[in-house]
Amino acid sequence: MDLSLCLILYLVFTPFLFGILSFLIGRRHEKARDWFAVAVTAVELAAAILLAGHYLSGNGSAVAVSGGVLYPVLQNELAGGLSFTLDGFRVVYALITALMWAGTTAFGKEYFLHEREHLNRYWFFVLVTLGATEGVMLSGDFMTSFIFFEILSFTSFTWVIHEETEEAVHAGYTYLFIAVIGGLVLFMGLAMLSFTAGTLVFEELPGAVLTAIAEGKSGMILAAAICILFGFGAKAGMFPVHIWLPKAHPVAPSPGSALLSGILTKVGVYGILMTALTTMGGNTTFGLLVLIIGMITMALGALLALFSVNLKRTLACSSMSQIGFILTGVGMMVLLAAGGEEEGVVIATSGLMLHMVNHSLIKLTLFMAAGVVVMNLHTLVLDDIRGWGRNKWFLKIAFALGALGISGVPCFNGYISKTLLHESIVEGIHHLSAYSGMLSVMEWIFLCSGGLTFAYMLKLFICIFVEKNSSLKRQAEFDKEPHCMNRLSTAVIFGSSLLMVILGQPAVMNRLAAVMSGYHEILEFQAFTFANLKGGLISLGIGAAVYLIVVRKVLMHQGSYVNRWPAWLDLENLLYRPVLTKALPWIFGNLARVFGENLILRPLCKAGLLIGQVLCRLFDMGLDGMILAVRKTFLREVRVRGSEPKHPGLVRTMSTEISEAAKPLVSNFTFALMMTCIGIVAVLVVIVLRVF
């Protein structure tokens, strides 16, 4: 068997097995489980390094991102199977994934030192999600991506609800509902694409799509691509399905937040990127759609981050904004490809891929730094943590390097990727005359969003590491202890922050761009010319002005940080829930009454409605009951706090906790039922399209 295939199978499938083993070990010995998880992720990182070395020594960077060596696994004529592929982009992201898991797992050992509840569950799902994420990143077709994508959507849900507070449960349900709807729409798009093009294999899709377009099926291809965009965009945090992201990150454990922000959002971007590369490379409609959505996501995320007064919420909204930067690159790549601008395509592709890597590594550093704050102070409110890090020099330097990187300051990694993305917009202004006016406006949105990034990162750094707390007594307590983490956590956080400087060197980034994009010629990008520096300096100037005028004068009152964002301006409560729970039932009710006038259709409608209600009720209760039963038996956690017995019996556990566990299920039943109905409608649409 080929070494590459062996390594792929190890990276994808062994974490599932090790997840089970970690759970069994944790039932007997918690410290052994923790070290086992650290060892598993360390070996996974070693395997990813070996895979990258083997690939680069054998193939270099000559394989395009949409092609590669296809590795069918478990194939058969009836059921199909899984398939994986290798190219520069996938090899790099398999390595980034393993690196982030190893780093957060090592840091998690200290982070969870004083929290022993639910850790068996947490580590089990962390390892399972690792395998699923590697499965997506190394997939050779859309169906393989979809299978692992759905697995990680449900397993990462447990990170959000880990603390099981009311806020965590609410955020978890929002995350899960968006994931379910996104998965259903994604499946519908893949079914349409498979029916129209005849394949879902990445390397076969470009030719199959051209054939389908020649046969007059361009509308179906575009519709399928939009569904796929929505499905993957739900995981990426793309507007307007971003609502889970600002709610999930603050309540999730910081190691989980680093993975949610740094890697799982990139899983969604990966799907969008593969759609653009294999299916919609020259479609201006799709390119404009992604570009506009990317701009909105970028600007809105930056604005939300600027207004936030919660450390992790600010970083979460920042992730949304940076995903917008990446989507802007995807949109420009498609538009420039449609215009035949090959050099512009190289610039846009390199910029978006490099920014994916940069954002992953930056958020690894920043969220772990936020985790250090949480495990020491147990709060995220800016006024409460103000001045805490004044004498924590390793943490201060690490956070500063991450902030400089994400702000696009020259000589740090974010500068080069953001400059490439900006240059792709400039290329569009010069060469795509039909869109030059619109792109000129978008260029300023891009620069202003970069300025807002600098403003809110400056706000966080000055608040935590420069200013003094309003309480002198509290500040004295902060200054008393300069040590805030152990040596392992210091090595992980400070070591990851040094990558901001290493990847900020043009020679390193040029080589990395060539490997990831697959172009034969190494991109020789001159990062420090006056024309390129000008864009970055404009953004930094805007950011400095926003901090001095808006943050210090508007977003602060009597020396305290104030949340000026209107509480009612919540897209989930303002639009989605009213539409799903009130508007759609009213529409379907009126349609039922109209069709009910027909004597033949009336009994069918009533019977269908009754059967649907019963099935949905049984389905909802059945799943909830199954989850509850598993949770109270196989996944029952051993309590170490309180006065309850260490090993309560099954009957006692069920009787004392069933009402508490059932409360969120019952209160969310209406919303869950509506999600089920929408899912059924989506599946029916797919069936109709497949038949006709």
C-alpha positions, -999 to +999 in steps of 0.1 A: +000+000+000+012+035-009+027+054+021+006+084+013-026+064+015-015+048+048-009+082+063-042+095+050-060+065+065-042+071+098-049+108+099-087+103+092-097+071+109-075+065+139-088+095+159-122+078+159-107+047+175-086+067+199-116+088+209-133+056+221-101+045+239-098+079+256-133+076+269-127+041+283-094+052+299-111+083+314-136+061+332-107+046+352-080+073+353-086+110+344-049+120+342-040+091+320-069+101+297-055+137+295-020+125+286-034+100+262-052+128+243-020+148+242-001+118+229-027+111+202-027+146+188+012+147+190+014+115+169-012+129+145+009+160+140+040+138+134+020+118+108+009+150+091+045+163+090+055+129+075+028+132+049+038+167+040+075+157+037+066+127+015+044+148-008+068+176-012+098+153-018+079+134-044+057+159-062+068+194-052+042+220-060+033+209-095-002+195-088-031+220-090-054+225-061-084+209-079-065+178-090-041+153-075-037+116-069-071+100-061-073+073-034-106+054-035-114+037-002-142+012+006-154+014-030-181-008-045-204-006-075-237-003-054-228+021-026-199+041-041-175+048-013-150+074+001-122+089-018-093+111-008-067+131-027-035+149-022-022+182-034-004+212-019-034+229-004-047+197+012-013+187+026-008+221+041-043+221+057-039+186+070-008+198+087-024+230+100-053+209+114-030+185+132-009+214+146-039+232+160-053+201+176-019+193+192-016+229+205-051+232+219-049+197+235-016+205+252-030+238+265-063+221+274-045+199+299-039+230+321-071+248+311-093+220+324-071+214+355-098+227+379-128+214+359-133+177+359-169+174+349-179+164+313-143+159+303-147+124+292-174+136+268-152+166+257-121+146+249-140+119+231-157+144+208-125+164+203-107+134+189-136+123+168-139+158+153-102+157+145-107+127+123-137+142+107-119+174+100-090+156+084-115+137+064-130+168+049-096+185+042-083+154+024-115+144+006-114+137-031-151+143-039-180+163-025-198+133-011-168+123+011-166+160+022-203+160+030-201+128+051-173+141+073-187+176+073-219+164+089-201+143+114-180+172+127-211+195+127-227+172+153-196+163+173-184+199+177-219+208+190-209+193+223-181+218+227-206+247+226-228+231+253-199+219+274-206+240+305-244+233+302-254+267+314-286+283+300-266+305+277-245+276+265-275+255+258-292+283+238-260+289+218-257+252+212-292+249+198-286+279+175-253+262+163-270+229+158-301+243+140-279+263+116-257+232+110-288+210+103-304+235+079-270+240+063-265+203+059-299+198+043-294+226+018-259+213+011-273+178+004-299+193-019-272+212-038-250+181-041-280+160-053-287+186-080-251+188-090-247+150-092-279+147-113-268+175-137-231+169-140-231+131-134-202+132-109-191+147-076-154+139-079-133+170-078-110+162-107-139+151-130-162+180-122-147+208-144-151+188-176-185+174-165-198+209-157-187+222-191-206+194-208-237+201-188-235+238-196-232+230-233-264+209-230-282+240-216-281+231-179-263+262-167-293+272-145-293+239-127-255+241-121-258+277-107-287+267-085-267+237-071-237+259-065-258+285-046-272+257-024-236+244-018-225+279-010-253+283+016-246+249+032-208+253+036-213+290+044-233+281+074-202+264+089-179+292+078-198+319+096-209+336+064-236+363+064-266+358+068-261+324+085-234+337+109-257+340+139-243+310+157-207+323+157-209+353+181-230+332+205-211+299+205-175+312+210-180+330+243-196+300+260-174+272+245-141+263+263-112+284+250-094+254+234-127+245+216-131+281+206-097+281+190-107+251+169-141+264+161-126+297+148-093+285+134-103+253+117-140+245+116-148+278+099-121+268+073-140+236+066-168+257+053-145+279+033-129+247+019-162+236+005-169+271-010-134+272-025-137+238-041-171+248-055-155+278-071-125+259-084-143+229-098-178+241-107-181+279-110-146+290-121-159+314-148-194+322-137-197+359-131-231+356-113-216+332-087-185+354-084-205+385-077-227+368-052-197+355-032-180+389-035-210+408-022-217+383+007-179+384+015-179+422+018-210+422+040-196+395+062-162+413+064-177+447+073-204+435+097-181+412+116-156+440+121-184+463+133-197+438+158-162+432+171-157+469+176-188+472+197-183+441+218-172+444+254-165+406+258-131+393+250-140+361+233-171+376+216-148+402+201-125+375+188-155+355+175-168+385+155-133+391+143-133+355+129-165+364+110-148+394+096-117+375+085-139+349+068-154+378+049-118+388+037-113+352+025-147+351+007-138+384-010-108+366-024-129+337-036-153+361-054-124+380-070-108+348-081-140+337-099-146+372-115-110+375-127-111+339-141-143+349-160-125+379-174-095+358-185-071+376-161-047+348-153-023+369-132-052+383-112-064+348-106-030+338-092-030+368-069-065+362-056-060+325-051-027+330-033-041+357-011-072+338+000-052+306+007-025+324+027-051+343+047-068+310+055-036+297+070-028+330+087-062+333+103-060+297+116-027+303+133-036+338+146-068+325+162-049+296+177-027+321+195-054+347+204-080+322+217-055+303+238-044+337+252-080+344+260-082+310+277-053+320+300-074+350+310-105+328+316-087+301+337-072+328+359-101+353+363-132+333+352-146+363+334-144+378+299-159+413+305-134+439+295-139+461+326-133+431+349-101+419+331-087+454+326-050+458+335-047+421+344-018+414+319+004+444+326+032+423+340+025+390+321+053+395+295+051+361+277+014+364+273+016+401+264+041+395+236+021+365+223-011+385+222+007+415+206+021+393+178-013+378+171-029+413+171-002+427+148-007+397+125-044+400+122-043+438+118-021+435+087+009+454+101+039+451+077+065+424+086+038+402+101+019+374+084-015+390+079+000+419+060+011+398+030-022+379+026-043+410+030-022+429+006-026+401-020-064+403-015-064+440-019-042+437-050-068+413-065-095+440-061-072+465-077-066+441-106-104+439-110-107+477-111-081+479-138-091+450-160-129+444-154-143+476-168-179+464-163-174+462-126-148+489-120-171+513-102-185+487-079-151+473-071-138+509-063-164+512-036-156+477-024-119+486-022-127+512+004-150+488+023-120+465+023-096+491+036-121+504+062-127+468+075-090+464+079-089+496+098-117+484+121-096+452+127-067+473+139-091+494+161-107+465+180-074+447+185-058+478+198-088+482+221-083+446+235-045+450+239-046+483+256-074+472+279-058+440+291-021+448+289-016+486+292-044+502+312-049+499+349-080+485+365-105+511+379-102+493+413-067+499+428-071+469+451-080+446+422-050+460+402-027+453+431-039+417+431-033+415+394+003+428+397+011+405+426+014+373+405+033+376+372+030+339+364-003+330+348+003+296+331+026+266+333+056+259+311+038+237+286+011+263+280+037+290+278+057+271+251+025+263+231+011+299+231+044+318+228+057+293+202+026+297+181+028+335+182+063+333+167+047+320+135+033+355+130+068+367+124+081+337+105+052+337+080+055+375+077+086+371+056+079+374+018+102+345+008+084+321+031+049+333+020+058+332-017+069+296-014+039+286+007+016+303-019+032+283-047+028+250-028-008+256-019-021+271-052-002+245-073+010+269-099+043+259-114+059+293-111+066+306-076+047+338-070+073+366-067+052+391-048+070+423-039+054+430-005+072+462+005+068+484-025+053+519-019+021+509-038+015+479-016+025+495+016+001+524+009-030+502+012-018+487+045-009+521+060-043+536+050-060+508+069-038+513+099-044+550+098-082+545+097-079+521+126-059+545+147-085+572+141-114+549+149-098+539+182-090+575+193-124+589+182-150+561+184-136+537+210-123+563+235-150+589+230-182+569+221-177+534+233-165+544+267-184+562+295-167+575+326-137+553+321-157+521+315-163+501+283-200+503+273-219+481+249-236+505+225-249+478+202-288+478+203-300+447+221-329+443+198-306+441+167-302+404+168-308+387+134-319+354+150-346+369+172-355+397+149-359+377+117-353+340+117-374+328+147-404+350+138-402+338+102-398+301+111-423+300+139-450+325+127-447+335+091-441+301+075-469+284+095-493+312+085-483+307+048-486+270+049-519+272+068-534+295+041-521+272+014-537+243+031-570+261+034-569+270-003-561+234-014-586+222+012-615+236-008-609+207-032-630+178-021-603+153-032-573+171-017-590+181+016-589+146+032-554+141+018-542+173+032-557+166+066-543+131+067-509+142+056-509+170+082-519+145+109-493+120+099-466+146+096-474+160+131-473+125+146-441+115+128-423+148+137-434+144+173-422+108+175-390+117+157-382+146+180-391+128+212-373+096+200-341+114+193-342+134+225-350+102+245-322+083+228-297+111+236-310+113+271-307+076+276-272+074+263-262+104+283-275+089+315-260+055+310-229+051+288-219+088+288-228+095+325-202+117+341-189+111+376-195+142+397-168+154+420-186+184+434-216+186+456-230+161+480-244+135+456-229+100+455-199+095+432-216+066+415-254+072+415-276+045+401-293+047+368-328+050+384-317+077+408-299+096+380-328+095+356-354+105+382-335+134+397-323+149+364-349+141+338-369+173+344-338+195+341-326+177+310-360+178+293-366+215+299-345+228+271-359+201+248-395+210+254-389+247+253-372+244+219-397+219+205-416+244+183-384+256+167-370+220+163-403+210+147-401+238+122-365+228+113-378+192+107-406+205+085-382+226+064-359+196+061-387+174+049-397+201+023-361+203+011-359+165+007-392+165-012-378+191-036-348+170-042-370+139-050-391+159-074-361+173-092-346+138-093-378+123-108-385+150-134 
